[in-house]
Amino acid sequence: MREFYQVINQYSEFIELSWQPAPLARVKFYEAQGCRKGDAVIAAHAEALDVNVIVSENRQFLQTVRALPLEILTADKARSRLARLLS
């Protein structure tokens, strides 16, 4: 995970932070799909921001939702992909 954060710090132009709250209607939608509250908030926020990739070491993260419009990668896979894109 440390290597992943080093890559992120090195290429911070690829990272966007947002502190806007997730749309409540979409949070409720993801909860109805079987997500736990925290996962539902993350999924709704990712949808609202048109996120392509979420990096998570949680193997069960968003597994209840079918056809998510994004990829969930481990830190190692995300680091490898970013390194390939930048080489």
Buried (B, 14 or more C-beta within 10 A) or exposed (E): EEEBEEBBEEEEEEEEEEEEEBEEEBBEBBBEBEBBEEBBBBBBBBBBEEBEBBBBEEEEBBEBBEEBEBEBBBBEBBBBEBEEEEE
